[in-house]
């Protein structure tokens, strides 16, 4: 498989279509792009100039409910170059989140779950994850939201 080809879908965590602003630096140039989707384990960043497969990089993810963007480390797992885009696809890069600690992983995964619940509604979120209930620490955040 070439680096330009999206690998077979081996996702562990479901993804939700959410567009969030992403900022990162490549050499001496800053880029501002947007996510196409997000999961607890990573995201797809839409960009006409993807980084190379295997590249580790820092990026800022702007979350509407937070005052400041969160800073994450990611690794490029696969890319879709503009010349390889098929119908309904976007050029960009599939990113795996990398964590410095279990605490950071838990915090980011919790934040992503809240984004998914806010985007999908509790009922669809639970159905997507095949869960009968939302984790206890997220239950209060979902009350009052319409499904």
Rosetta blueprint (number, residue, H / E / L):
1 X L
2 X L
3 X L
4 X L
5 X L
6 X L
7 X L
8 X L
9 X L
10 X L
11 X L
12 X L
13 X L
14 X L
15 X L
16 X E
17 X L
18 X L
19 X L
20 X L
21 X E
22 X E
23 X E
24 X E
25 X E
26 X E
27 X L
28 X L
29 X E
30 X E
31 X E
32 X E
33 X E
34 X E
35 X E
36 X E
37 X E
38 X E
39 X L
40 X L
41 X L
42 X E
43 X E
44 X E
45 X E
46 X E
47 X L
48 X L
49 X L
50 X L
51 X L
52 X L
53 X L
54 X L
55 X L
56 X E
57 X E
58 X E
59 X E
60 X E
61 X E
62 X L
63 X L
64 X L
65 X L
66 X L
67 X L
68 X L
69 X L
70 X E
71 X E
72 X E
73 X E
74 X E
75 X E
76 X E
77 X E
78 X E
79 X E
80 X E
81 X L
82 X H
83 X H
84 X H
85 X L
86 X L
87 X L
88 X L
89 X L
90 X L
91 X L
92 X E
93 X E
94 X E
95 X E
96 X E
97 X E
98 X E
99 X L
100 X L
101 X L
102 X H
103 X H
104 X H
105 X H
106 X H
107 X H
108 X H
109 X H
110 X H
111 X H
112 X H
113 X H
114 X H
115 X H
116 X H
117 X H
118 X H
119 X H
120 X H
121 X L
122 X H
123 X H
124 X H
125 X H
126 X H
127 X H
128 X H
129 X H
130 X L
131 X L
132 X L
133 X L
134 X L
135 X L
136 X H
137 X H
138 X H
139 X H
140 X H
141 X H
142 X H
143 X L
144 X L
145 X L
146 X L
147 X L
